[in-house]
Amino acid sequence: MGGFHGILALMKRMRFLLPLFMFIRTVFNSAYRMIYAFLPIFGRGLGVDIKSMSLALTTRSVISSLGPFAASVSDVRGRKFGMLLGLTMFTGGTALVVFFPTFPMFVVSLVLATTGKYVFDPGVQAYLGDRVDYRERGRVIAITEFGWSLAFILGIPVAGYLIALQGWMAPFRLFAWLGLVTILALYLTLPTDRHEERPNHGLVKNFRTVLTYGPALLALGVALLISSANEVINVVFGVWLDESLKTWVGPEGFAGVFKFLNFFKNSLGLDIALLILAAIVIGLSELIAEGLVARFVDRLGKPRAVALGLIVNSLAALLLPVLGKTTSGALFGLSLFFISFEFSLVSLIPMMTEIMPQTRATLMAFNVSALALGRGGGALLAPYLYANGLMASGVAAVFLNGMALLLLRKFIREDKNG
């Protein structure tokens, strides 16, 4: 109960801001994650095939590697300016496809909205790093990270419901309106941090500072490897489940397991209902992990919590092929894998906010790029590894996690801020 009361006290101390940050990040992440969940539906609405939609996602992914160029504005012009800029870009991006529902404008919409997310997120993390003591910062940042899991638990079901009722553009209308509302709310409630508080900051200097500081590079390496280890499983677990389910329930595969969803078939369509169910299951796993971080990360210590998550994640990766002999075992193994990954990742964020206090937003933006680069590398490896069985994917995840642990150990030795 102490941890729960501690969270309530922190939320009261930050008044309206912490719940507002969590809500905004839920909106951002819902818009970001729904593209994966409803990719075929958006493709049909735009009149393009899956290859074209994949190209759109590739274009969006490239933007993530450019995150530091945009997000560094929070170090140069102030946290509030950076967050409002990100919200404005997101709102403009989601509104664009509503007014111009064509495939080229859809791609531009994804780019603008995603860039807005990559500007806003580091700004929030830097703002909290400025104002929350490091000893309880992990708990506060974990609360804002609830927006990642709530996107699957709440955002994706709402988006799916709107698509079923009003068509594929309906979620974009909702997110554009929510963007406008949150711009106004943030402008009115967030205190202005003066530009003079960050003298002698510039894009080139901030980049040089980050790229020449050893502990920062080590921490970014940890982020990249963690992301790669997750992706070698994440990309193929759906295929593995589908193949395994056919042996458990016969040739019907997923449909044989989720027959109870026929209740929703007439109102939503079975395909949308299945996507919503899968999103909720993954979202609940992530929510559990974020809750564990909020409860324990500040007590354990951030680097120790990251290491613990990596160890459990490695065990889960190796156990997946064994547990996957039954439906319940496979679902338990996947839940453990996603929970431990999210636990490591969310524990890493508050640790990184203290590495370079003078360029927090820039370093957090580099962290976004490292995670994206890790996902890209893991995605490239995943099909080749899985061709040799899920155990090969698991062994690769363990190897990458082991490398991350080695870098984490070196980081602890070199970090001057403790």
C-alpha positions in Angstrom: 0.0 0.0 0.0 2.9 2.3 0.6 3.8 2.3 -3.0 0.2 3.2 -4.0 0.0 6.0 -1.5 3.4 7.3 -2.8 2.1 7.4 -6.3 -1.0 9.3 -5.2 1.2 11.8 -3.3 3.3 12.4 -6.3 0.3 13.0 -8.5 -1.1 15.4 -6.0 2.2 17.2 -5.8 2.3 17.7 -9.6 -1.5 18.5 -9.6 -2.9 18.4 -13.0 0.3 17.9 -15.0 1.1 14.2 -14.4 -2.3 12.9 -15.3 -2.3 15.3 -18.3 1.1 13.9 -19.5 -0.2 10.4 -19.1 -3.3 11.2 -21.1 -1.4 12.9 -23.9 1.0 10.0 -24.2 -2.0 7.6 -24.3 -3.3 9.6 -27.3 0.1 9.8 -29.0 0.7 6.1 -28.5 -2.8 5.0 -29.6 -2.4 6.9 -32.9 1.1 5.4 -33.3 0.2 1.8 -32.4 -3.2 1.6 -34.2 -1.4 1.7 -37.6 0.1 -1.7 -36.9 -3.1 -3.1 -35.5 -5.3 -2.0 -38.4 -2.8 -1.9 -41.3 -4.9 -4.0 -43.7 -8.0 -1.9 -43.0 -6.2 1.4 -43.6 -4.8 -0.1 -46.8 -8.2 -1.1 -48.1 -9.6 2.4 -47.3 -6.8 4.1 -49.2 -6.9 1.6 -52.1 -3.3 0.4 -51.8 -1.8 -3.0 -51.1 0.2 -4.2 -48.0 3.5 -3.5 -49.8 2.6 0.2 -50.2 1.5 0.3 -46.5 4.8 -1.3 -45.5 6.6 1.4 -47.4 4.6 4.0 -45.5 5.7 2.4 -42.2 9.3 2.3 -43.3 9.2 6.0 -44.1 7.8 6.6 -40.6 10.5 4.6 -39.0 13.2 6.6 -40.7 11.9 9.7 -39.0 12.6 8.1 -35.6 16.3 8.1 -36.4 16.1 11.8 -36.9 14.5 12.4 -33.5 17.5 14.2 -31.9 17.4 17.0 -34.6 13.8 17.9 -33.7 13.7 17.0 -30.0 16.8 19.0 -29.1 14.5 22.1 -29.3 13.5 21.3 -25.7 17.1 22.0 -24.6 17.4 25.1 -26.8 14.0 26.8 -26.4 12.6 25.3 -23.2 10.6 22.2 -22.3 7.2 23.9 -22.7 8.0 25.1 -26.2 9.2 21.7 -27.2 6.1 19.9 -25.9 3.7 22.4 -27.5 5.6 22.0 -30.8 5.3 18.3 -30.6 1.6 18.5 -29.9 1.0 20.9 -32.8 2.9 18.6 -35.2 0.9 15.6 -34.0 -2.5 17.5 -34.3 -1.6 18.8 -37.8 -0.5 15.3 -38.9 -3.7 13.5 -37.8 -5.9 16.3 -39.2 -4.2 16.2 -42.6 -5.4 12.8 -43.7 -9.0 13.8 -42.7 -9.0 16.7 -45.1 -6.9 14.9 -47.8 -7.7 11.2 -47.6 -5.1 10.0 -50.2 -2.2 7.7 -49.8 0.5 10.4 -50.3 -1.1 12.6 -47.6 -1.5 9.5 -45.4 2.3 9.0 -45.5 2.9 12.7 -44.8 0.3 12.4 -41.9 2.3 9.5 -40.4 5.5 11.4 -40.7 4.2 14.6 -39.0 2.3 12.8 -36.2 5.3 10.6 -35.4 7.7 13.4 -35.5 5.4 15.2 -33.0 5.6 12.2 -30.7 9.4 12.1 -30.9 9.5 15.8 -30.0 7.0 15.6 -27.2 8.2 12.5 -25.4 11.8 13.6 -24.7 10.5 17.0 -23.6 8.3 15.4 -21.0 11.1 13.1 -19.8 13.5 16.1 -19.5 10.8 18.2 -17.8 10.3 15.5 -15.1 14.1 15.1 -14.8 14.4 18.8 -14.1 11.8 18.8 -11.3 11.6 15.4 -9.7 14.3 14.1 -7.4 16.2 11.1 -8.9 15.3 9.0 -5.9 11.6 9.0 -6.9 11.9 9.8 -10.6 11.5 6.2 -11.7 8.0 6.1 -10.2 6.9 9.3 -11.8 8.2 8.4 -15.2 6.6 5.0 -15.0 3.3 6.7 -14.4 3.6 8.6 -17.7 4.7 5.3 -19.4 1.2 3.9 -18.6 0.3 5.8 -21.8 2.1 3.1 -23.8 0.1 0.2 -22.4 -3.2 2.1 -22.1 -2.9 2.7 -25.9 -3.5 -1.0 -26.4 -6.0 -1.4 -23.5 -8.2 1.7 -24.3 -7.0 3.5 -27.4 -6.9 0.6 -29.9 -10.4 -0.8 -28.8 -11.9 2.7 -29.2 -10.2 3.2 -32.6 -11.4 -0.2 -33.7 -15.0 0.6 -32.6 -14.9 3.9 -34.5 -13.6 2.2 -37.6 -16.4 -0.4 -37.5 -19.0 2.3 -37.1 -17.8 5.2 -39.2 -15.0 4.0 -41.4 -11.2 4.0 -41.4 -10.8 7.8 -41.1 -12.8 8.0 -37.9 -9.8 7.6 -35.4 -7.9 10.3 -37.1 -10.7 12.8 -36.5 -10.8 11.8 -32.9 -7.1 12.2 -32.4 -7.0 15.6 -34.2 -9.7 16.9 -31.8 -7.9 15.5 -28.8 -4.7 17.1 -30.0 -6.4 20.5 -30.1 -7.9 20.1 -26.6 -4.5 19.0 -25.1 -2.6 21.9 -26.7 -5.0 24.3 -24.9 -4.8 22.3 -21.7 -1.0 22.1 -21.7 -0.6 25.8 -22.7 -2.8 26.9 -19.7 -1.4 24.5 -17.1 2.3 24.1 -17.8 4.5 26.8 -16.3 6.8 28.5 -18.7 10.5 27.7 -18.4 12.5 30.6 -19.5 15.0 30.3 -22.4 17.6 32.1 -20.4 17.8 29.1 -18.0 19.6 27.1 -20.8 22.4 29.5 -22.0 25.0 28.5 -24.6 22.9 25.6 -25.8 22.7 24.8 -29.5 22.0 21.8 -31.7 25.6 21.2 -32.7 27.0 21.7 -29.2 24.3 19.4 -27.7 25.0 16.7 -30.2 28.8 16.9 -29.7 28.3 16.8 -25.9 26.2 13.6 -26.1 28.4 11.8 -28.7 31.6 12.5 -26.8 30.5 11.3 -23.4 31.3 7.7 -22.7 28.5 6.8 -20.2 25.9 8.3 -22.5 27.1 6.1 -25.4 27.1 3.0 -23.2 23.5 3.7 -22.0 22.4 4.2 -25.6 24.1 0.9 -26.5 22.1 -0.8 -23.8 18.9 0.7 -25.2 19.8 -0.5 -28.7 20.6 -4.1 -27.6 17.5 -4.4 -25.4 15.3 -3.3 -28.3 17.0 -5.7 -30.7 16.6 -8.6 -28.3 12.9 -7.9 -28.0 12.3 -7.5 -31.8 13.8 -10.9 -32.8 10.9 -12.4 -30.8 8.3 -9.7 -31.4 8.4 -10.0 -35.2 7.8 -13.7 -35.3 5.7 -14.6 -32.3 2.5 -14.1 -34.3 3.6 -16.6 -36.9 4.8 -19.0 -34.2 1.5 -18.8 -32.4 -0.5 -19.4 -35.6 1.6 -22.4 -36.4 1.4 -23.7 -32.9 -2.3 -23.1 -32.6 -3.0 -25.3 -35.6 -1.4 -28.2 -33.7 -3.4 -27.4 -30.6 -6.9 -26.9 -32.1 -6.7 -28.2 -35.6 -6.6 -26.3 -38.9 -8.9 -23.5 -37.7 -6.0 -21.9 -36.0 -6.9 -18.7 -34.2 -10.6 -18.9 -35.1 -10.9 -22.2 -33.2 -9.5 -20.6 -30.0 -11.5 -17.4 -30.2 -15.0 -18.7 -31.2 -16.5 -16.8 -28.4 -15.7 -13.6 -30.4 -18.5 -14.5 -32.8 -20.7 -12.5 -30.5 -19.0 -9.4 -31.8 -18.8 -10.5 -35.4 -22.0 -8.7 -36.6 -21.3 -5.4 -34.9 -17.5 -5.1 -35.3 -16.4 -7.8 -37.7 -14.4 -10.8 -36.5 -11.1 -9.4 -37.8 -11.4 -6.2 -35.8 -12.6 -8.1 -32.7 -9.6 -10.4 -32.9 -7.2 -7.4 -33.3 -8.8 -5.7 -30.3 -8.5 -8.8 -28.1 -4.8 -9.2 -29.0 -4.1 -5.6 -28.3 -5.7 -5.8 -24.9 -3.7 -8.9 -23.9 -0.4 -7.2 -24.9 -1.5 -4.0 -23.2 -2.3 -5.7 -19.9 1.2 -7.3 -19.9 2.8 -3.9 -20.5 0.6 -2.3 -17.8 1.7 -4.9 -15.3 5.4 -4.2 -16.1 4.9 -0.4 -15.8 3.2 -0.9 -12.4 6.1 -3.0 -11.2 8.5 -0.3 -12.3 6.5 2.3 -10.4 6.5 0.1 -7.3 10.1 -1.1 -7.2 12.5 0.7 -9.5 13.4 3.5 -7.1 13.9 0.9 -4.3 16.0 -1.4 -6.4 18.0 1.3 -8.1 17.6 2.0 -11.8 20.6 0.0 -13.2 19.8 -3.0 -11.0 16.2 -3.0 -12.1 17.3 -2.9 -15.8 19.6 -5.9 -15.1 16.9 -7.8 -13.3 14.5 -7.3 -16.2 17.1 -8.4 -18.7 17.8 -11.6 -16.8 14.1 -12.5 -16.6 13.6 -11.6 -20.2 16.5 -14.0 -21.2 14.9 -16.8 -19.2 11.5 -16.2 -20.8 13.1 -16.2 -24.3 14.7 -19.6 -23.7 11.5 -21.0 -22.0 9.2 -20.0 -24.9 9.8 -23.1 -27.0 9.3 -25.4 -24.0 6.2 -23.6 -22.7 4.8 -23.3 -26.2 3.7 -27.0 -26.1 0.3 -25.9 -24.7 -1.9 -22.8 -25.3 -1.7 -21.6 -21.7 2.0 -22.2 -21.5 2.6 -20.2 -24.7 0.5 -17.3 -23.5 2.2 -17.3 -20.1 5.6 -17.4 -21.7 4.8 -14.5 -24.0 3.3 -12.5 -21.2 6.5 -13.0 -19.1 8.6 -12.0 -22.1 6.7 -8.8 -22.7 6.5 -7.9 -19.0 10.2 -8.3 -18.5 11.1 -6.4 -21.6 8.9 -3.5 -20.6 10.2 -3.6 -17.1 13.8 -3.2 -18.4 12.9 -0.5 -20.9 10.9 1.7 -18.5 13.6 1.3 -15.8 16.2 2.5 -18.2 14.4 5.8 -19.0 14.8 7.4 -15.5 18.4 6.2 -15.4 19.1 8.0 -18.6 17.5 11.3 -17.5 20.3 11.7 -14.9 23.3 10.9 -17.1 23.5 14.4 -18.7 21.3 16.9 -16.9 22.3 19.8 -19.0 21.2 18.1 -22.3 18.5 15.9 -21.0 16.1 16.3 -23.9 18.8 15.7 -26.5 20.0 12.5 -24.8 16.4 11.3 -24.5 15.9 11.9 -28.2 19.0 9.9 -29.0 17.5 7.2 -26.8 14.4 7.2 -29.2 16.8 6.8 -32.1 18.7 4.0 -30.4 15.5 2.1 -29.7 14.4 2.5 -33.3 17.7 1.4 -34.7 17.6 -1.7 -32.4 14.1 -2.5 -33.6 15.2 -2.2 -37.2 18.2 -4.5 -36.7 16.2 -7.1 -34.8 13.5 -7.0 -37.4 16.1 -7.8 -40.1 17.5 -10.7 -38.2 14.2 -12.2 -37.0 13.0 -14.1 -40.1 16.5 -15.7 -40.7 16.7 -16.8 -37.0 13.2 -18.2 -37.0 13.9 -20.3 -40.0 15.9 -22.4 -37.6 13.2 -22.5 -35.0 12.0 -20.4 -32.1 14.9 -21.6 -30.0 17.3 -19.9 -32.3 15.4 -16.7 -31.9 15.5 -17.2 -28.1 19.2 -17.8 -28.1 19.8 -14.7 -30.1 17.7 -12.6 -27.7 19.8 -14.0 -24.8 23.0 -13.1 -26.6 21.8 -9.5 -27.2 20.6 -9.2 -23.6 24.0 -10.5 -22.4 25.8 -7.8 -24.4 23.4 -5.2 -22.9 24.3 -6.5 -19.4 28.0 -6.1 -20.2 27.5 -2.5 -21.4 25.4 -1.8 -18.3 28.2 -3.0 -16.0 30.7 -0.8 -17.8 28.3 2.1 -17.6 28.0 1.7 -13.8 31.7 1.9 -13.5 32.1 5.0 -15.7 29.0 7.1 -14.8 30.2 10.1 -12.9 26.7 11.0 -11.7 26.3 7.7 -9.8 
